[in-house]
């Protein structure tokens, strides 16, 4: 095997290994404690204005955590991406349809990336930088969310939802590239 081929094989193996670790990290149980809010990072809205599968999973996961008494409020993030309305508004509609009262929901409707979700959510109110939050997202997205939201909130924990196997693999492999980009852009 040539040196170039060996390097490629090593990179692919490392990429797969990191993807597996990300998936496992997102399955860890939520630690005990009280939290000020559950935060949902935005995700795509479909052409017809409905939530993508990932946005639906994240919003429903947040609703389950809220109903379990994890935190008294839910912050939904995400601006208008490729299609309107905003990701936060669509997730808010899902949460309300699942029984969450409107007064419990806060919307951050301008962000277009996970980093911006974190930064702009923390800017909704001056005291939020002191808040303890739980980020409800896909399991493979938890590690990066903990790092990015940790820049803006006092304490951050994550609660990962578990999509089907194909989506977990695809998402985790894509997430490895997003983490690499995040580390380079520090």
Backbone bond lengths (Angstrom), bond angles and torsions (degrees), N, CA, C in turn:
res aa  C-N    CA-C-N  psi(-1)  N-CA   C-N-CA  omega(-1)  CA-C   N-CA-C  phi
1 X - - - 1.448 - - 1.519 108.06 -
2 X 1.333 116.76 130.44 1.454 121.37 179.85 1.523 111.77 -71.80
3 X 1.338 115.12 161.74 1.457 121.16 -179.06 1.524 111.60 -60.37
4 X 1.317 118.19 -41.72 1.458 121.89 179.71 1.519 111.92 -62.75
5 X 1.318 115.41 -44.78 1.466 120.16 179.36 1.531 110.81 -65.68
6 X 1.318 116.65 -38.34 1.464 121.02 178.13 1.527 110.35 -64.31
7 X 1.321 117.15 -40.62 1.471 121.08 177.61 1.526 111.00 -63.06
8 X 1.318 116.81 -43.49 1.464 121.02 179.15 1.527 110.12 -63.56
9 X 1.320 116.97 -45.09 1.459 120.93 179.38 1.525 111.05 -62.43
10 X 1.323 117.23 -39.26 1.462 121.67 178.23 1.520 110.88 -65.47
11 X 1.323 117.66 -43.49 1.468 121.73 178.90 1.525 111.40 -63.28
12 X 1.317 116.53 -42.77 1.467 120.30 179.09 1.527 110.30 -64.29
13 X 1.312 117.47 -42.74 1.465 121.75 178.65 1.530 110.37 -62.76
14 X 1.327 116.83 -44.02 1.464 121.35 178.77 1.523 110.79 -63.25
15 X 1.325 116.32 -43.47 1.461 122.06 178.67 1.540 110.14 -58.79
16 X 1.326 117.14 -47.71 1.468 121.68 178.71 1.529 111.75 -62.97
17 X 1.322 116.43 -41.79 1.465 121.06 179.57 1.527 110.77 -61.74
18 X 1.322 117.17 -45.09 1.467 120.92 178.97 1.527 110.21 -64.19
19 X 1.325 117.78 -40.56 1.468 121.12 178.11 1.530 110.72 -60.19
20 X 1.318 117.32 -41.46 1.466 121.56 178.06 1.525 110.34 -64.45
21 X 1.326 117.53 -42.58 1.465 121.46 177.93 1.530 111.34 -62.80
22 X 1.334 117.65 -40.79 1.462 120.96 178.44 1.524 111.14 -61.86
23 X 1.316 116.09 -43.39 1.459 120.39 178.75 1.526 110.62 -62.30
24 X 1.323 117.23 -43.12 1.467 121.38 179.42 1.530 110.95 -65.79
25 X 1.325 117.64 -40.17 1.466 121.94 179.45 1.532 110.25 -59.59
26 X 1.310 116.93 -40.37 1.457 121.32 -178.39 1.510 114.52 -70.74
27 X 1.307 117.88 -9.77 1.469 121.65 -179.76 1.522 112.65 -96.88
28 X 1.329 117.33 -1.86 1.464 118.67 -178.22 1.523 110.01 -67.36
29 X 1.335 116.26 147.61 1.472 119.06 -178.55 1.528 111.40 -70.05
30 X 1.300 115.04 152.60 1.455 121.72 178.06 1.522 108.54 -73.37
31 X 1.338 117.39 129.63 1.466 118.81 179.70 1.531 111.26 -69.42
32 X 1.313 115.82 156.59 1.461 120.71 176.59 1.523 109.38 -66.96
33 X 1.293 115.26 156.79 1.454 120.43 177.14 1.508 110.05 141.63
34 X 1.310 114.98 168.95 1.458 118.82 177.93 1.526 108.96 -101.06
35 X 1.308 114.03 147.88 1.451 120.63 -177.53 1.524 109.34 -130.71
36 X 1.312 115.68 150.89 1.464 121.15 179.58 1.519 112.23 -83.55
37 X 1.323 116.47 -30.09 1.468 119.14 -177.56 1.518 110.84 -160.13
38 X 1.319 113.65 158.40 1.456 123.07 169.88 1.526 104.71 -106.69
39 X 1.313 116.91 128.06 1.463 121.20 -177.93 1.520 109.24 -113.71
40 X 1.330 115.74 134.99 1.457 121.79 178.67 1.533 108.77 -113.14
41 X 1.336 117.64 115.97 1.461 119.18 174.33 1.525 110.39 -67.14
42 X 1.307 115.99 142.23 1.460 119.98 -179.73 1.519 112.35 -64.99
43 X 1.308 114.21 162.89 1.457 122.39 177.55 1.527 106.66 -158.13
44 X 1.278 117.16 169.48 1.465 122.38 -168.86 1.527 115.25 -55.88
45 X 1.333 112.90 146.35 1.458 123.23 169.27 1.528 105.62 -107.51
46 X 1.313 116.77 137.09 1.470 121.39 -178.92 1.527 111.26 -75.00
47 X 1.310 114.79 167.22 1.463 122.39 -178.84 1.534 112.32 -55.26
48 X 1.334 116.79 -33.85 1.462 120.50 -179.43 1.532 112.84 -84.26
49 X 1.341 117.45 6.27 1.456 121.50 177.27 1.516 114.93 85.54
50 X 1.329 117.16 8.10 1.464 120.92 178.52 1.529 109.91 -97.76
51 X 1.315 115.11 163.21 1.459 121.46 -178.62 1.518 111.93 -71.48
52 X 1.328 115.99 141.76 1.470 120.81 171.04 1.527 107.68 -67.81
53 X 1.314 115.99 169.38 1.461 120.47 178.25 1.517 111.96 -58.79
54 X 1.330 116.91 -42.03 1.462 120.28 -179.33 1.524 111.53 -65.77
55 X 1.326 117.82 -43.09 1.459 120.39 178.99 1.533 110.41 -64.34
56 X 1.317 116.80 -40.18 1.462 120.97 177.47 1.522 110.69 -62.21
57 X 1.340 117.56 -46.91 1.472 121.87 179.05 1.526 110.93 -58.53
58 X 1.335 115.98 -46.96 1.462 120.56 -178.00 1.526 111.05 -63.12
59 X 1.325 116.90 -46.25 1.471 120.59 -179.18 1.526 110.77 -63.62
60 X 1.318 117.54 -44.71 1.465 120.41 179.90 1.534 111.45 -65.88
61 X 1.316 116.64 -36.07 1.464 120.79 177.35 1.531 109.72 -63.62
62 X 1.322 116.33 -43.11 1.468 120.87 177.73 1.527 110.94 -61.76
63 X 1.319 116.47 -41.35 1.470 120.83 179.10 1.531 109.93 -62.33
64 X 1.328 117.18 -43.28 1.473 120.39 178.28 1.526 110.68 -60.44
65 X 1.330 116.53 -43.54 1.467 120.55 179.19 1.529 110.75 -64.20
66 X 1.330 116.44 -41.67 1.469 120.86 178.92 1.527 110.04 -63.21
67 X 1.328 116.87 -45.98 1.469 120.71 179.49 1.533 111.49 -63.24
68 X 1.333 117.13 -27.40 1.463 121.62 177.34 1.532 111.75 -80.21
69 X 1.339 116.97 -2.36 1.463 121.21 177.34 1.509 115.32 81.58
70 X 1.331 117.33 20.20 1.465 121.46 -179.10 1.530 111.80 -64.75
71 X 1.326 117.45 -37.31 1.470 122.58 -179.04 1.525 108.87 -155.59
72 X 1.326 117.50 155.45 1.468 120.68 -176.90 1.530 115.40 -82.39
73 X 1.315 117.55 -10.13 1.473 119.44 -177.89 1.524 111.10 -144.43
74 X 1.321 114.02 161.75 1.472 121.70 178.21 1.519 108.10 -124.75
75 X 1.333 115.82 130.03 1.464 121.88 174.81 1.521 107.19 -107.38
76 X 1.318 115.84 121.12 1.465 121.73 179.48 1.522 107.83 -107.36
77 X 1.332 116.12 130.69 1.460 120.09 -174.22 1.526 110.99 -118.38
78 X 1.311 114.80 160.56 1.461 121.36 173.79 1.507 112.66 124.05
79 X 1.310 114.68 125.18 1.457 121.42 177.53 1.515 111.12 -85.29
80 X 1.323 114.19 -161.29 1.464 120.38 177.73 1.519 107.26 -82.41
81 X 1.298 115.57 122.36 1.460 121.03 177.53 1.516 109.62 -94.10
82 X 1.293 114.85 -127.06 1.465 120.18 -179.44 1.528 111.74 -67.01
83 X 1.343 116.30 -35.18 1.464 121.17 -178.99 1.526 110.14 -130.69
84 X 1.334 116.77 142.50 1.465 120.10 175.53 1.527 109.99 -79.89
85 X 1.306 117.58 166.18 1.455 130.22 -1.74 1.527 111.38 -78.88
86 X 1.328 116.94 -168.77 1.462 119.70 -179.11 1.529 110.40 -64.97
87 X 1.321 114.55 151.52 1.461 120.83 177.49 1.529 110.45 -60.30
88 X 1.339 116.78 -39.64 1.464 121.08 179.58 1.523 111.38 -62.71
89 X 1.334 116.83 -43.18 1.467 120.41 -179.37 1.526 111.46 -64.37
90 X 1.318 116.81 -41.94 1.469 120.63 179.36 1.531 110.10 -64.83
91 X 1.338 116.85 -43.70 1.462 120.45 177.79 1.531 110.31 -64.85
92 X 1.331 116.65 -36.54 1.461 120.69 177.21 1.525 112.08 -61.98
93 X 1.333 116.04 -40.65 1.466 119.97 176.56 1.528 111.19 -62.72
94 X 1.341 116.55 -40.21 1.467 120.29 177.72 1.524 110.62 -63.02
95 X 1.330 116.12 -43.95 1.465 120.24 -178.95 1.528 110.93 -63.61
96 X 1.331 116.68 -43.84 1.465 120.05 179.31 1.529 111.11 -64.94
97 X 1.322 116.32 -40.20 1.469 119.89 178.51 1.533 111.03 -63.41
98 X 1.339 116.42 -25.53 1.469 121.13 179.72 1.527 112.04 -90.74
99 X 1.340 116.67 5.88 1.456 119.63 174.03 1.507 117.48 104.15
100 X 1.332 118.59 6.02 1.464 120.73 178.61 1.528 108.20 -84.59
101 X 1.335 118.30 124.89 1.462 120.12 179.31 1.531 112.20 -65.13
102 X 1.311 115.57 145.45 1.464 121.24 -177.03 1.533 112.07 -57.20
103 X 1.333 117.82 -35.59 1.469 120.49 -176.94 1.534 113.44 -70.25
104 X 1.313 117.45 -11.81 1.467 122.82 178.09 1.531 110.75 -88.12
105 X 1.329 116.61 -16.51 1.464 122.77 -172.44 1.528 110.99 -97.49
106 X 1.329 115.23 133.91 1.464 122.03 172.96 1.528 107.03 -117.76
107 X 1.326 116.74 137.61 1.461 121.23 -179.66 1.519 111.08 -113.62
108 X 1.310 115.64 133.76 1.467 123.28 170.02 1.521 104.30 -115.84
109 X 1.324 118.26 108.08 1.467 122.15 -168.53 1.521 115.56 -112.06
110 X 1.332 118.69 25.34 1.464 119.50 -177.20 1.524 114.68 -121.35
111 X 1.316 118.84 -15.17 1.460 121.62 -174.65 1.528 112.01 -74.89
112 X 1.317 114.44 152.19 1.471 120.60 179.25 1.531 112.43 -132.04
113 X 1.335 116.62 13.53 1.464 121.00 177.47 1.525 107.76 -153.89
114 X 1.313 116.95 165.86 1.458 120.30 178.78 1.527 110.46 -63.08
115 X 1.322 117.33 -39.92 1.469 120.47 178.30 1.515 110.01 -61.32
116 X 1.318 117.28 -43.88 1.464 121.02 178.97 1.524 111.35 -69.42
117 X 1.345 118.22 -34.28 1.473 120.80 173.90 1.521 109.22 -53.32
118 X 1.332 116.45 -48.11 1.464 122.26 -177.35 1.527 111.32 -66.41
119 X 1.297 116.39 -51.34 1.465 121.29 -175.78 1.524 111.82 -63.03
120 X 1.325 116.74 -48.42 1.456 120.22 -176.67 1.530 112.66 -73.46
121 X 1.319 117.75 -30.20 1.467 119.94 174.78 1.528 109.66 -63.80
122 X 1.322 117.00 -42.01 1.459 121.18 179.66 1.523 111.91 -67.03
123 X 1.313 117.19 -22.73 1.465 121.29 -179.58 1.529 113.02 -87.57
124 X 1.332 118.49 -0.53 1.461 120.28 179.30 1.526 111.81 -62.34
125 X 1.325 116.64 -29.67 1.459 121.57 179.55 1.531 108.44 -154.90
126 X 1.313 116.70 145.72 1.469 121.12 -175.27 1.527 113.49 -58.70
127 X 1.326 118.23 -36.04 1.464 119.92 -176.32 1.523 113.93 -77.69
128 X 1.315 117.91 -8.11 1.469 119.77 -174.59 1.520 113.97 -63.41
129 X 1.298 118.50 -26.27 1.467 119.14 179.52 1.529 111.57 -64.57
130 X 1.331 117.22 -17.60 1.462 121.86 176.43 1.528 112.73 -92.79
131 X 1.300 117.48 -2.06 1.464 121.64 -174.55 1.517 112.74 -76.42
132 X 1.323 113.71 153.05 1.464 123.16 170.98 1.525 105.47 -104.17
133 X 1.322 116.11 122.63 1.464 120.14 -175.16 1.520 112.14 -125.24
134 X 1.321 114.11 160.71 1.460 122.85 170.14 1.522 105.91 -118.28
135 X 1.306 117.39 125.89 1.457 121.63 176.04 1.532 107.66 -94.39
136 X 1.332 115.85 119.12 1.470 121.91 178.90 1.524 107.81 -98.41
137 X 1.310 116.20 112.50 1.466 121.40 -176.13 1.517 108.93 -150.78
138 X 1.318 116.63 -176.40 1.459 120.21 175.31 1.527 108.56 -69.58
139 X 1.325 116.43 144.49 1.456 121.17 -175.40 1.517 114.31 -51.27
140 X 1.317 117.47 -44.15 1.467 120.39 -177.77 1.526 112.38 -67.84
141 X 1.322 118.44 -15.26 1.465 124.46 -177.53 1.531 111.61 -92.87
142 X 1.325 117.42 -9.05 1.470 122.04 -172.71 1.527 113.82 -62.28
143 X 1.316 118.53 -45.07 1.460 120.39 -175.00 1.523 110.93 -60.81
144 X 1.316 116.59 -47.54 1.473 119.93 -179.01 1.524 110.57 -66.69
145 X 1.331 117.15 -39.32 1.473 120.18 177.71 1.519 111.19 -61.19
146 X 1.331 116.66 -42.32 1.468 119.23 179.49 1.525 110.16 -60.01
147 X 1.307 117.29 -41.81 1.470 120.86 179.60 1.531 111.65 -68.01
148 X 1.325 117.52 -47.76 1.468 120.49 -175.96 1.527 112.27 -71.03
149 X 1.322 117.93 -44.85 1.462 120.02 179.27 1.527 110.56 -69.65
150 X 1.336 116.82 -28.90 1.462 121.22 177.67 1.516 113.55 -63.35
151 X 1.302 118.28 -18.75 1.468 122.37 176.00 1.527 111.90 -73.14
152 X 1.336 116.53 -17.33 1.463 120.16 -170.26 1.535 114.36 -124.91
153 X 1.316 118.29 -15.16 1.461 122.35 -178.16 1.524 109.57 -122.66
154 X 1.342 116.74 153.26 1.472 121.68 -176.52 1.527 112.43 -64.79
155 X 1.312 116.90 -42.77 1.472 121.15 179.63 1.515 108.24 -140.70
156 X 1.312 115.73 134.45 1.459 121.18 -179.67 1.518 109.41 -131.63
157 X 1.330 114.70 127.95 1.456 121.82 169.84 1.525 106.08 -121.91
158 X 1.295 116.42 164.33 1.461 119.90 179.66 1.516 110.19 -126.70
159 X 1.319 114.38 151.72 1.464 121.73 176.26 1.528 106.49 -132.08
160 X 1.313 116.05 109.33 1.454 120.56 -175.17 1.509 113.63 -91.99
161 X 1.329 115.17 133.89 1.461 120.20 170.73 1.523 107.48 -86.27
162 X 1.303 116.70 163.10 1.459 120.34 -176.20 1.521 110.33 -121.98
163 X 1.343 116.65 99.30 1.466 118.93 175.18 1.526 110.21 -71.82
164 X 1.306 116.52 177.34 1.462 121.09 177.22 1.523 111.73 -60.77
165 X 1.309 116.12 163.92 1.465 122.26 -174.68 1.523 112.50 -55.79
166 X 1.320 118.03 -47.77 1.473 121.22 -177.90 1.530 110.64 -60.39
167 X 1.328 116.83 -43.84 1.463 120.63 179.78 1.524 111.44 -68.65
168 X 1.339 117.11 -37.13 1.460 120.11 177.84 1.512 111.04 -63.42
169 X 1.318 117.15 -43.33 1.465 120.66 -179.30 1.518 109.97 -65.28
170 X 1.329 116.32 -51.03 1.465 120.43 -179.35 1.527 111.34 -60.73
171 X 1.327 116.33 -44.42 1.461 120.24 -179.13 1.515 112.50 -65.61
172 X 1.325 116.85 -43.07 1.460 120.42 -179.42 1.524 111.19 -66.07
173 X 1.319 117.63 -39.92 1.464 120.07 177.74 1.528 111.04 -64.06
174 X 1.330 116.98 -40.76 1.470 121.15 177.38 1.530 110.28 -67.43
175 X 1.322 116.08 -36.64 1.470 120.74 -178.48 1.521 111.75 -64.02
176 X 1.324 118.12 -33.32 1.467 121.08 177.20 1.527 109.62 -56.89
177 X 1.325 117.03 -41.91 1.472 120.49 179.13 1.531 110.99 -67.93
178 X 1.324 116.98 -37.99 1.464 120.53 178.62 1.526 110.99 -65.08
179 X 1.319 117.29 -38.36 1.461 121.02 177.72 1.522 110.17 -66.44
180 X 1.320 117.22 -42.90 1.458 120.37 177.77 1.524 110.40 -58.98
181 X 1.317 116.48 -44.00 1.468 121.33 177.98 1.534 110.73 -62.12
182 X 1.342 116.83 -43.05 1.467 121.34 179.75 1.530 110.46 -61.31
183 X 1.326 117.26 -43.16 1.462 120.75 -178.31 1.523 111.71 -67.91
184 X 1.302 117.77 -33.87 1.460 121.77 179.19 1.523 110.82 -71.97
185 X 1.331 116.94 -36.83 1.471 121.66 -175.22 1.512 113.93 -83.68
186 X 1.299 119.51 -2.13 1.470 122.28 -178.90 1.459 108.39 -42.23
